[in-house]
């Protein structure tokens, strides 16, 4: 069964079992992104809930991911010359190609 969880005004429940919903996953995700809470059931038991992530929550997740990536890069970066000076060997002291 697929339903909106009864939490949104003006939305209607749509009944289907999980195997039937598999063919409509893109539609269900689109509906969830649009604001509906989608609940999938199997044999009458709730197995999955799709709900929209609020904008601030998305923002927090995005920046948490960026911070985690920065930490990972810092931990695995090799010491060496800075990128700004990495091509200096191509030029002589006058700044001309050497």
C-alpha positions as CSV (number, residue, x, y, z in Angstrom):
1,X,0.0,0.0,0.0
2,X,1.2,3.5,-0.8
3,X,-0.2,6.4,1.1
4,X,0.7,9.9,2.0
5,X,0.7,9.2,5.8
6,X,-2.4,11.4,6.2
7,X,-0.2,14.4,7.2
8,X,-0.6,16.6,4.2
9,X,-3.8,18.6,3.4
10,X,-5.3,18.1,0.0
11,X,-3.4,14.9,-0.9
12,X,-5.0,11.6,-1.5
13,X,-4.0,8.1,-0.5
14,X,-3.0,5.7,-3.3
15,X,-3.1,2.0,-2.5
16,X,-0.5,-0.4,-3.8
17,X,1.7,-3.1,-2.5
18,X,5.5,-2.8,-2.5
19,X,6.1,-4.9,-5.7
20,X,3.5,-2.7,-7.5
21,X,5.2,0.4,-6.2
22,X,8.6,-0.7,-7.5
23,X,7.7,0.2,-11.1
24,X,6.6,3.7,-9.9
25,X,9.7,4.6,-7.8
26,X,10.5,7.7,-9.8
27,X,6.9,9.0,-9.5
28,X,6.9,8.2,-5.7
29,X,10.2,10.0,-5.2
30,X,9.0,13.0,-7.2
31,X,5.8,13.1,-5.0
32,X,7.9,13.0,-1.9
33,X,10.2,15.8,-3.1
34,X,7.0,17.8,-3.8
35,X,6.0,17.5,-0.2
36,X,4.0,14.3,0.2
37,X,4.8,11.7,2.9
38,X,4.8,8.4,1.1
39,X,4.4,5.1,3.1
40,X,5.0,1.7,1.5
41,X,3.7,-1.4,3.1
42,X,4.2,-5.1,2.5
43,X,1.6,-7.6,3.7
44,X,0.0,-4.8,5.7
45,X,3.1,-3.8,7.5
46,X,4.9,-0.5,7.0
47,X,8.3,-1.1,5.4
48,X,9.4,2.2,3.9
49,X,8.6,5.9,4.4
50,X,9.6,8.5,1.8
51,X,9.3,12.1,3.1
52,X,10.8,15.4,1.9
53,X,14.0,16.7,3.5
54,X,13.4,20.2,4.7
55,X,15.6,22.9,3.1
56,X,17.6,23.6,6.3
57,X,18.1,19.9,6.8
58,X,19.4,19.6,3.2
59,X,21.7,22.6,3.8
60,X,23.0,21.1,7.0
61,X,23.6,17.7,5.4
62,X,25.4,19.4,2.4
63,X,27.8,21.4,4.6
64,X,28.4,18.4,6.9
65,X,29.4,16.4,3.8
66,X,31.7,19.2,2.6
67,X,33.3,19.4,6.1
68,X,33.8,15.6,6.1
69,X,35.4,15.7,2.6
70,X,37.7,18.5,3.6
71,X,38.9,16.6,6.7
72,X,39.4,13.5,4.5
73,X,41.5,15.4,2.0
74,X,43.6,17.1,4.8
75,X,44.3,13.7,6.3
76,X,45.4,12.1,3.0
77,X,47.2,15.1,1.4
78,X,50.9,14.7,0.7
79,X,53.2,17.4,1.9
80,X,54.9,19.2,-0.9
81,X,55.1,22.5,-2.8
82,X,52.0,24.6,-3.0
83,X,50.0,24.4,-6.2
84,X,50.5,28.1,-6.8
85,X,54.3,27.4,-7.2
86,X,54.1,24.0,-8.8
87,X,55.0,25.2,-12.3
88,X,58.0,27.5,-11.4
89,X,60.5,25.0,-12.8
90,X,59.2,25.9,-16.3
91,X,60.4,29.5,-16.0
92,X,63.8,31.2,-15.4
93,X,64.5,34.0,-12.9
94,X,63.3,36.6,-15.4
95,X,59.9,34.9,-15.6
96,X,60.5,33.7,-19.2
97,X,60.2,30.1,-20.4
98,X,63.4,28.4,-19.5
